[in-house]
Amino acid sequence: MSRAVHDYETLEREYIESDVSIRELAIKHGIKSWATVNVQKHKRGWDAKRAEYRERLSAREVDTLVQARLHTVADIHNELLYAVRAAVRRYIADLTKDNDPQTVSARDLMGLIDKFLLLTGQPTARTESKTLDVHDFGGLLRGAPEPLLAELAELARQNGAGAKSVGRGPLIVLEGTRVS
């Protein structure tokens, strides 16, 4: 009795690229014993190859969706920039009319600038804060007399962020410290 020869490469490709079971695959290709195909599946690692194929396919689908989204966002971004440009040009034309000049407030101008900054991905607001952190300046103030520290704090409050000097020279030397 001769053994039937099957095209396992075709069976493997079909198994990897579809959701077909081994039994369905054997029936589809006229193989009487699905166990024969199952042996080849285990021997050649079809399950791992199927999982890898699905991962690559999924990654490609995600990449395709991301690229489509990026193109759409870029198109909208460009259209908005054109709209802002047209609005600015019309605004300038309205401002320079001889018979009916428009007045421009700082608020109007800032609104246009904010929209432009937003559309070009730049920050639309900036904040600033001033704080006086307690530092010991590398141990320089460690052990300083309390009245001296209170005086320095009062000078800092009066002078703000360094409006004027609070001592002589580039470095104030506290009593009882050595300068090398």
Sequence and secondary structure as in RCSB ss.txt:
>XXXX:A:sequence
MSRAVHDYETLEREYIESDVSIRELAIKHGIKSWATVNVQKHKRGWDAKRAEYRERLSAREVDTLVQARLHTVAD
IHNELLYAVRAAVRRYIADLTKDNDPQTVSARDLMGLIDKFLLLTGQPTARTESKTLDVHDFGGLLRGAPEPLLA
ELAELARQNGAGAKSVGRGPLIVLEGTRVS
>XXXX:A:secstr
       HHHHHHHHHTS   HHHHHHHTT S HHHHHHHHHHHTHHHHHHHHHHHHHHHHHHHHHHHHHHHHHH
HHHHHHHHHHHHHHHHHHHHT SSS     HHHHHHHHHHHHHHTT  S            TTTTTTT  HHHHH
HHHHHHHHHTTTSS SSSSSS   TT    
